[in-house]
Amino acid sequence: MKQTLEDMLSNGIKDLSALEDLGKDLKEIKTTQIRKFFGSMRQIQADFGNRSGEIIMLEPRLAYAKGKAKKESQPGLDKLYKSLSPLIKKIDNDKAKFDSFVRIVEAIVAYHKYYGGQE
């Protein structure tokens, strides 16, 4: 049975298949569409003690990318939003959960590139 994203958030990544499947499904998304979200996530990670309050703002940043996207990218960004939004809400300023979240997003982006995600 595939590990759920919620389980990955709480217990760490033990099975990559769900992340690989999600990355594969996001081919129509351009890398630039998720770059600002990824950058915001990295800034929080670099200074977690002072910026952990910004975690909650990751959800609207992802929603903004989805809303701004061209029609062909909408389904992929909607899937990404629906997958990551519940995780963002569960982080609750917990560093271990945030670190797991960063690894989850890194894996999704890596598989997105591997399976031919757009530049």
C-alpha positions as CSV (number, residue, x, y, z in Angstrom):
1,M,0.0,0.0,0.0
2,K,1.3,3.4,-0.9
3,Q,2.2,5.8,1.9
4,T,-0.1,8.8,2.0
5,L,1.2,12.3,1.9
6,E,-0.2,12.9,5.4
7,D,1.7,10.0,6.8
8,M,4.9,11.3,5.1
9,L,4.4,14.6,6.8
10,S,4.1,13.0,10.2
11,N,6.4,10.0,10.0
12,G,8.9,10.9,7.2
13,I,9.1,9.5,3.6
14,K,9.3,5.8,3.6
15,D,7.8,5.1,0.1
16,L,8.3,7.4,-2.9
17,S,5.7,5.9,-5.2
18,A,2.9,8.5,-4.4
19,L,5.4,11.3,-4.9
20,E,6.5,9.8,-8.2
21,D,2.9,9.4,-9.4
22,L,2.1,13.0,-8.5
23,G,5.2,14.4,-10.2
24,K,4.4,12.4,-13.3
25,D,0.9,13.8,-13.3
26,L,2.1,17.4,-13.3
27,K,3.8,17.4,-16.8
28,E,1.8,20.4,-18.1
29,I,3.0,22.6,-15.2
30,K,5.9,24.9,-16.0
31,T,8.8,24.9,-13.5
32,T,8.5,28.7,-13.3
33,Q,4.9,28.4,-12.0
34,I,6.1,26.7,-8.9
35,R,9.4,28.5,-8.5
36,K,8.1,31.3,-6.3
37,F,6.3,28.8,-4.0
38,F,9.5,26.7,-3.8
39,G,11.6,29.8,-3.1
40,S,9.2,30.9,-0.3
41,M,9.5,27.5,1.2
42,R,13.3,27.6,1.1
43,Q,13.4,31.0,2.8
44,I,11.3,29.7,5.7
45,Q,13.5,26.7,6.0
46,A,16.7,28.8,6.1
47,D,15.4,30.9,9.0
48,F,12.7,28.7,10.6
49,G,13.0,30.3,14.0
50,N,12.1,33.8,12.7
51,R,9.9,32.8,9.7
52,S,7.8,29.9,10.8
53,G,4.8,32.2,11.0
54,E,5.0,32.5,7.2
55,I,4.2,28.8,6.7
56,I,0.5,29.5,6.6
57,M,1.1,31.9,3.7
58,L,2.4,29.1,1.5
59,E,-1.2,28.0,0.8
60,P,-2.3,31.3,-0.7
61,R,1.0,31.5,-2.7
62,L,0.1,28.1,-4.2
63,A,-3.5,29.3,-4.9
64,Y,-2.1,32.4,-6.6
65,A,0.0,30.3,-8.9
66,K,-3.0,28.1,-9.7
67,G,-5.2,31.2,-10.4
68,K,-2.6,32.9,-12.6
69,A,-1.9,29.8,-14.7
70,K,-2.9,29.4,-18.3
71,K,-5.7,27.0,-19.0
72,E,-3.5,24.1,-20.0
73,S,-1.7,24.2,-16.6
74,Q,-4.8,24.5,-14.5
75,P,-5.5,20.8,-14.0
76,G,-2.0,20.1,-12.8
77,L,-1.8,23.1,-10.5
78,D,-5.2,22.2,-9.1
79,K,-4.0,18.7,-8.3
80,L,-0.8,20.1,-6.7
81,Y,-2.9,22.6,-4.7
82,K,-5.3,19.9,-3.5
83,S,-2.4,17.6,-2.5
84,L,-0.3,20.2,-0.7
85,S,-2.9,22.5,0.9
86,P,-4.0,20.0,3.6
87,L,-0.3,19.3,4.4
88,I,0.4,23.0,4.9
89,K,-2.5,23.3,7.3
90,K,-1.1,20.3,9.4
91,I,2.4,21.7,9.8
92,D,1.4,24.1,12.6
93,N,4.9,25.6,13.0
94,D,6.4,22.1,13.7
95,K,10.0,22.1,12.4
96,A,10.1,18.3,11.8
97,K,6.8,18.4,9.8
98,F,8.0,21.4,7.9
99,D,11.3,19.6,7.0
100,S,9.2,16.6,5.8
101,F,7.0,18.9,3.8
102,V,10.1,20.4,2.1
103,R,11.4,16.9,1.2
104,I,7.9,16.0,-0.1
105,V,7.9,19.1,-2.4
106,E,11.5,18.5,-3.5
107,A,10.6,14.9,-4.5
108,I,7.5,16.0,-6.4
109,V,9.5,18.7,-8.3
110,A,12.3,16.2,-9.1
111,Y,9.9,13.7,-10.5
112,H,8.1,16.5,-12.4
113,K,11.4,17.3,-14.1
114,Y,12.3,13.6,-14.7
115,Y,9.1,12.9,-16.4
116,G,9.3,15.8,-18.8
117,G,7.8,18.7,-16.9
118,Q,7.9,21.9,-18.9
119,E,10.6,24.6,-18.4
